[in-house]
Amino acid sequence: MTDWQGHHVNRSPRLSSLLASAFLLILWLFETGASAHREILPWRIQERTLEFSIDENCPVGTELGTVVIPNAPHYMGPPLKYRFGSPSRLFAVDETSGQLTTAAPIDAESLCSKARQQEAGASSQSSDKQGYLS
């Protein structure tokens, strides 16, 4: 085996393994320190389903509850921001607190009627179905 300058080096396999382990440890420490410095940590939010109850015809702005992230690491750098995965005209979520409120009047009859009209108007080839608000 030769070193970086081309000199012949006689190393045991155990020493080579220890050197490789030390290099990987140093690389891991560097990457961990760089990640912590940039405040980017390997953590994922698990997808969950939340259920809230609401009265029909409640006023716009009615608070339904708060979306919370369980087991969020306390060492996270930038604060979490909450948002919907797709736009909602019926509900709003406060970006910083996770407070869920109504953004439009909730009228079950008109919502179910609209869902039935969309389902009836869909072509026979379409597999897209609209759900019902319950």
Backbone bond lengths (Angstrom), bond angles and torsions (degrees), N, CA, C in turn:
res aa  C-N    CA-C-N  psi(-1)  N-CA   C-N-CA  omega(-1)  CA-C   N-CA-C  phi
1 M - - - 1.442 - - 1.528 107.72 -
2 T 1.334 117.26 142.88 1.463 121.27 178.29 1.514 109.99 -117.22
3 D 1.349 115.59 152.28 1.462 119.32 177.94 1.519 109.35 -87.92
4 W 1.316 117.25 -173.49 1.460 121.81 -175.31 1.513 113.41 -66.01
5 Q 1.374 116.80 -17.84 1.467 119.91 178.26 1.525 112.23 -96.56
6 G 1.333 116.55 -1.02 1.457 119.82 178.82 1.512 114.15 93.09
7 H 1.334 119.81 2.10 1.460 122.42 177.89 1.516 110.38 -77.12
8 H 1.347 114.69 144.75 1.457 119.37 178.92 1.527 109.30 -72.90
9 V 1.338 116.52 130.78 1.463 122.38 -179.29 1.518 107.98 -127.24
10 N 1.332 116.30 133.02 1.451 121.21 178.60 1.528 107.79 -107.43
11 R 1.336 117.21 102.79 1.465 122.21 -179.28 1.514 109.53 -115.74
12 S 1.317 114.45 144.99 1.460 118.77 175.52 1.525 108.66 -78.22
13 P 1.341 118.53 155.43 1.463 120.89 177.58 1.531 111.70 -59.84
14 R 1.355 117.22 -34.07 1.465 120.44 179.89 1.525 110.19 -65.55
15 L 1.335 117.48 -43.15 1.459 120.84 179.43 1.527 110.10 -64.50
16 S 1.310 117.49 -40.78 1.468 120.64 178.06 1.521 110.62 -62.50
17 S 1.330 116.34 -40.28 1.460 120.52 178.71 1.524 110.86 -65.16
18 L 1.338 117.14 -41.81 1.466 120.97 178.41 1.526 110.96 -64.28
19 L 1.324 117.02 -41.67 1.464 120.46 178.71 1.528 110.79 -64.29
20 A 1.325 117.00 -41.00 1.464 120.36 178.32 1.522 110.18 -64.23
21 S 1.345 117.29 -41.72 1.468 120.74 178.42 1.517 111.01 -63.78
22 A 1.337 116.72 -42.15 1.466 120.43 179.02 1.527 110.13 -63.43
23 F 1.320 117.46 -41.38 1.463 120.65 178.49 1.526 111.11 -61.71
24 L 1.349 116.46 -44.78 1.461 120.13 179.10 1.521 111.45 -64.07
25 L 1.347 117.45 -38.15 1.461 120.79 177.90 1.525 110.61 -64.20
26 I 1.326 116.92 -44.60 1.471 120.48 178.48 1.519 109.96 -62.94
27 L 1.327 117.60 -42.83 1.456 121.29 178.45 1.526 110.50 -62.17
28 W 1.345 117.72 -42.72 1.465 121.52 178.46 1.524 110.51 -63.45
29 L 1.336 117.90 -43.99 1.467 120.76 178.97 1.521 110.64 -62.48
30 F 1.326 117.22 -40.80 1.459 120.47 178.91 1.517 110.67 -63.38
31 E 1.338 116.49 -47.10 1.466 120.30 -179.51 1.522 111.30 -64.97
32 T 1.338 117.55 -40.30 1.462 120.86 179.07 1.518 110.19 -64.33
33 G 1.316 116.89 -44.73 1.464 120.32 178.59 1.511 111.59 -64.18
34 A 1.327 117.51 -40.64 1.466 120.67 179.13 1.516 110.55 -65.92
35 S 1.332 116.52 -40.18 1.465 119.36 179.03 1.513 111.06 -65.09
36 A 1.328 116.60 -44.21 1.467 119.73 -179.70 1.519 109.86 -65.17
37 H 1.324 116.44 -37.03 1.462 119.87 179.72 1.531 110.59 -64.93
38 R 1.329 116.97 -39.10 1.467 120.83 179.63 1.522 111.40 -82.82
39 E 1.329 116.44 -2.97 1.459 123.04 -178.81 1.529 112.05 60.16
40 I 1.308 115.48 34.01 1.459 120.92 175.34 1.521 106.33 -114.65
41 L 1.312 115.73 109.62 1.448 119.89 -176.89 1.524 110.07 -117.24
42 P 1.329 117.11 147.35 1.459 119.79 -179.00 1.529 111.38 -74.39
43 W 1.326 116.92 94.25 1.456 121.95 179.67 1.506 107.94 -147.82
44 R 1.320 116.96 135.34 1.464 121.16 -178.93 1.513 109.84 -120.38
45 I 1.312 116.08 142.80 1.452 121.86 175.07 1.523 107.39 -86.62
46 Q 1.308 116.19 126.14 1.456 120.59 178.93 1.525 109.84 -77.51
47 E 1.313 116.52 140.11 1.463 120.96 177.66 1.523 108.82 -72.92
48 R 1.340 115.64 133.91 1.458 120.94 179.74 1.519 108.87 -138.00
49 T 1.320 115.63 159.43 1.459 121.78 173.81 1.518 107.68 -106.03
50 L 1.322 116.37 128.24 1.459 122.01 177.79 1.514 108.55 -113.58
51 E 1.309 116.85 142.94 1.463 120.93 178.53 1.517 109.16 -123.06
52 F 1.335 115.66 132.23 1.454 122.44 175.92 1.525 107.83 -128.33
53 S 1.320 116.69 147.84 1.466 121.50 175.98 1.519 108.94 -96.45
54 I 1.343 115.05 149.75 1.460 119.84 -179.03 1.525 108.61 -147.07
55 D 1.310 116.14 143.90 1.461 121.05 175.93 1.520 109.12 -85.61
56 E 1.321 115.83 139.08 1.457 120.44 176.49 1.525 109.12 -64.11
57 N 1.318 116.48 146.62 1.467 124.54 179.71 1.526 113.28 61.15
58 C 1.318 117.98 27.00 1.463 120.30 175.57 1.530 108.46 -72.95
59 P 1.327 118.37 156.86 1.462 119.97 -178.42 1.533 111.93 -67.09
60 V 1.324 115.96 151.56 1.466 121.38 174.73 1.528 107.55 -61.30
61 G 1.304 116.93 136.76 1.461 121.66 -178.19 1.518 113.39 95.92
62 T 1.339 117.42 2.86 1.465 120.91 178.37 1.530 109.36 -63.74
63 E 1.329 116.05 130.64 1.461 120.91 179.42 1.525 109.98 -79.91
64 L 1.324 115.47 127.70 1.462 121.22 179.60 1.517 111.85 -96.43
65 G 1.288 116.90 -34.51 1.457 122.03 -177.42 1.510 109.41 159.91
66 T 1.310 115.43 -172.88 1.459 121.16 -178.68 1.520 109.61 -121.25
67 V 1.308 115.34 134.48 1.457 122.03 174.60 1.525 106.23 -84.16
68 V 1.317 117.21 124.44 1.462 120.65 179.55 1.516 109.28 -124.01
69 I 1.305 115.58 151.25 1.452 121.86 177.53 1.526 107.18 -102.35
70 P 1.338 118.34 109.90 1.465 119.42 179.88 1.523 111.04 -71.81
71 N 1.292 115.69 145.74 1.468 122.81 176.34 1.521 113.38 58.84
72 A 1.322 117.45 33.53 1.463 119.71 176.33 1.523 108.38 -69.82
73 P 1.324 118.11 131.43 1.457 120.03 -179.58 1.526 110.94 -61.42
74 H 1.325 115.92 136.17 1.462 120.47 -179.98 1.522 112.06 -72.07
75 Y 1.323 117.75 -17.00 1.452 121.48 -176.22 1.521 113.30 -91.24
76 M 1.311 117.79 7.02 1.462 119.53 -178.72 1.514 109.97 -63.76
77 G 1.313 116.46 137.71 1.452 121.05 -178.72 1.510 113.58 -70.37
78 P 1.329 118.16 -89.16 1.463 119.46 -178.65 1.525 110.27 -68.17
79 P 1.336 117.85 143.64 1.464 119.64 -179.81 1.527 111.55 -65.67
80 L 1.328 114.96 152.49 1.461 120.30 177.78 1.515 110.16 -67.46
81 K 1.325 116.21 149.24 1.461 121.90 174.12 1.517 107.18 -123.47
82 Y 1.320 115.12 135.26 1.458 121.31 -177.97 1.521 109.75 -99.86
83 R 1.348 115.92 141.68 1.463 121.14 174.46 1.522 108.14 -161.42
84 F 1.333 114.74 161.66 1.457 120.36 177.72 1.518 109.38 -79.05
85 G 1.333 115.91 150.21 1.455 120.51 175.78 1.515 112.17 -70.30
86 S 1.328 116.57 -27.20 1.463 121.84 174.91 1.529 107.09 -140.07
87 P 1.319 117.66 154.47 1.468 120.23 -176.21 1.526 112.27 -59.15
88 S 1.323 115.99 146.00 1.458 121.72 177.49 1.518 108.75 -130.10
89 R 1.324 116.53 128.34 1.459 119.15 177.00 1.525 110.89 -91.84
90 L 1.339 117.43 -12.98 1.463 121.45 -177.95 1.526 113.80 -93.37
91 F 1.333 117.04 -29.20 1.457 120.37 -173.54 1.521 110.90 -130.78
92 A 1.335 115.18 155.87 1.461 121.93 176.82 1.522 107.88 -132.20
93 V 1.322 116.27 147.96 1.459 120.84 175.82 1.523 107.73 -125.34
94 D 1.333 115.98 131.59 1.463 120.62 177.25 1.522 108.03 -69.37
95 E 1.320 116.22 126.80 1.454 122.66 -173.64 1.529 113.10 -59.41
96 T 1.321 117.74 -35.84 1.460 119.74 -175.08 1.525 114.30 -97.84
97 S 1.338 117.95 -35.51 1.468 119.83 -176.02 1.525 113.32 -94.68
98 G 1.328 118.41 -23.12 1.456 121.62 -176.67 1.517 113.14 83.01
99 Q 1.344 117.15 9.77 1.469 121.54 -179.82 1.527 109.57 -69.45
100 L 1.329 117.07 125.91 1.459 123.13 -179.20 1.522 108.87 -100.21
101 T 1.342 117.14 127.47 1.469 122.65 -179.14 1.522 109.84 -134.03
102 T 1.345 115.25 166.13 1.466 119.58 174.75 1.524 108.49 -80.73
103 A 1.319 116.28 142.02 1.461 121.57 179.62 1.523 111.53 -112.88
104 A 1.325 116.78 -7.03 1.467 122.64 -179.44 1.525 107.57 -153.26
105 P 1.338 116.63 162.58 1.467 118.93 177.36 1.530 111.01 -61.36
106 I 1.319 115.91 140.76 1.462 121.93 178.97 1.529 107.52 -103.23
107 D 1.322 116.12 106.25 1.458 122.03 -179.37 1.523 107.24 -124.62
108 A 1.317 116.64 104.08 1.464 121.75 -174.46 1.520 112.54 -58.51
109 E 1.339 117.53 -40.30 1.470 119.65 -177.95 1.524 111.43 -61.69
110 S 1.318 117.06 -46.63 1.473 118.42 -178.54 1.528 111.18 -70.97
111 L 1.322 118.05 -35.20 1.465 120.08 179.09 1.525 111.18 -67.54
112 C 1.329 117.60 -44.13 1.472 120.52 179.20 1.522 111.02 -68.35
113 S 1.335 117.05 -36.85 1.459 120.92 177.42 1.521 110.17 -62.87
114 K 1.320 116.58 -43.73 1.466 120.92 179.38 1.525 110.06 -63.42
115 A 1.324 117.18 -41.69 1.464 120.47 179.43 1.522 110.84 -63.75
116 R 1.342 117.17 -41.52 1.469 120.01 178.91 1.522 110.72 -65.80
117 Q 1.338 118.06 -39.58 1.465 121.07 179.49 1.518 110.24 -63.94
118 Q 1.321 117.35 -42.79 1.460 120.01 -179.84 1.521 110.53 -65.94
119 E 1.329 117.25 -39.68 1.459 120.67 179.48 1.525 110.84 -66.08
120 A 1.336 117.15 -42.13 1.462 121.13 179.97 1.523 111.29 -69.07
121 G 1.319 117.93 -31.71 1.461 121.80 -178.23 1.513 113.53 -83.63
122 A 1.328 118.24 -8.06 1.463 120.81 -178.94 1.519 109.75 -71.02
123 S 1.325 116.21 145.43 1.465 119.73 178.72 1.521 109.59 -71.16
124 S 1.314 117.16 159.27 1.466 121.47 -178.32 1.521 111.16 -66.93
125 Q 1.335 118.18 -20.65 1.456 121.15 179.48 1.521 111.37 -83.24
126 S 1.299 118.11 -18.93 1.457 121.15 -176.30 1.519 110.55 -78.65
127 S 1.332 116.39 134.53 1.463 120.41 176.68 1.523 110.64 -103.31
128 D 1.330 117.70 5.97 1.459 122.34 -179.06 1.522 109.68 -78.29
129 K 1.319 117.39 119.63 1.464 122.46 -179.43 1.521 109.14 -115.26
130 Q 1.309 116.28 145.81 1.457 121.85 175.27 1.516 108.44 -97.79
131 G 1.334 117.03 141.64 1.459 121.19 -179.89 1.513 111.37 -88.81
132 Y 1.300 115.30 170.58 1.459 122.40 178.12 1.515 109.40 -108.71
133 L 1.293 116.70 141.28 1.450 122.11 176.16 1.512 108.19 -81.45
134 S 1.315 117.41 125.19 1.464 119.84 179.25 1.510 110.46 -125.31
